[in-house]
Amino acid sequence: MSYADLRELRTALSTASDIAVGLEAVPSGHQADELVVALRRALAAVGSLSAERGATGCSLHPRGAVDPLYGDPEDPLPPGYGKCLLCNDRRRRAGTRRAGCQRPRR
């Protein structure tokens, strides 16, 4: 477990808590989607606490940054993209999908 993984978990849980406190009596679809994204981020952080591959699931950058667009229902990543921001950024700049990190197997 690294400090970065624990910090990511705390940040994700804090974000989810803030969203939950601000929910209306009958949450809108947008509010529910925001909460789902925050909870998925927290779940990924929990998984990375004991995972060998880290939060990104990337063999090249196991402790790299997680792409903030990962898990966002409003702006999903293209097929084949993983959670690794470094590899996804490289793909975006190249304009093509390259081999590199892959989505973690579930």
C-alpha positions in Angstrom: 0.0 0.0 0.0 1.3 3.4 -0.9 0.5 6.8 0.5 -0.8 7.9 -3.0 -3.3 5.0 -3.0 -4.5 5.8 0.5 -4.7 9.5 -0.4 -6.7 8.6 -3.6 -9.1 6.6 -1.5 -9.6 9.4 1.1 -10.2 11.9 -1.7 -12.7 9.7 -3.5 -14.6 9.0 -0.3 -14.7 12.6 0.6 -16.0 13.6 -2.8 -18.7 10.9 -2.6 -19.6 12.1 0.9 -19.9 15.7 -0.3 -22.1 14.7 -3.2 -24.3 12.5 -0.9 -24.8 15.3 1.6 -25.9 17.6 -1.2 -28.4 15.2 -2.7 -32.0 16.3 -3.0 -34.9 14.2 -1.6 -35.3 12.8 -5.0 -31.9 13.0 -6.7 -31.7 13.9 -10.4 -30.1 11.5 -12.9 -27.1 13.9 -13.0 -26.6 13.8 -9.3 -26.9 10.0 -9.2 -24.3 9.7 -12.0 -21.9 12.0 -10.2 -22.2 9.9 -7.1 -21.7 6.7 -9.1 -18.5 8.1 -10.6 -17.2 9.1 -7.2 -18.0 5.7 -5.7 -16.4 3.9 -8.6 -13.3 5.9 -8.1 -13.3 5.0 -4.4 -13.8 1.3 -5.3 -10.9 1.4 -7.7 -8.7 3.0 -5.0 -9.6 0.3 -2.5 -8.8 -2.4 -5.1 -5.4 -0.8 -5.6 -4.5 -0.9 -1.9 -3.6 -4.6 -2.2 -3.3 -4.9 -6.0 0.1 -5.6 -7.5 -0.6 -3.4 -10.5 -1.7 -0.3 -8.6 -4.6 2.0 -9.2 -4.1 2.3 -13.0 -4.0 -1.5 -13.7 -1.1 -0.6 -16.1 2.0 -2.8 -16.3 4.0 0.2 -17.6 2.8 2.8 -15.0 1.3 0.8 -12.1 1.6 3.8 -9.8 0.8 6.5 -12.4 -2.1 8.8 -12.5 -5.6 7.6 -13.1 -7.3 9.2 -16.1 -10.1 11.5 -14.7 -12.3 10.6 -17.6 -12.3 6.9 -16.6 -15.7 6.0 -15.4 -17.3 9.3 -16.4 -20.7 8.4 -18.1 -20.9 11.9 -19.7 -17.5 11.6 -21.4 -16.6 7.9 -21.7 -13.1 6.8 -22.9 -12.8 5.2 -26.3 -12.8 1.4 -26.5 -9.4 0.0 -25.6 -8.4 2.8 -23.3 -7.5 1.9 -19.7 -7.3 3.9 -16.5 -3.7 5.0 -16.9 -3.6 8.7 -17.7 0.0 8.5 -19.1 -0.9 5.8 -21.7 -4.3 7.4 -22.5 -2.6 10.8 -23.0 -0.1 9.1 -25.4 -2.9 7.5 -27.3 -4.8 10.9 -27.5 -1.7 12.7 -28.8 -0.9 10.0 -31.4 -4.5 9.8 -32.5 -4.5 6.1 -32.5 -4.8 3.2 -30.1 -1.5 1.7 -29.3 -0.5 -1.3 -27.3 0.5 -0.5 -23.8 -1.6 -0.6 -20.7 -4.9 -2.4 -20.9 -8.0 -2.3 -18.8 -7.7 -4.6 -15.8 -9.4 -7.9 -16.0 -12.4 -8.3 -13.8 
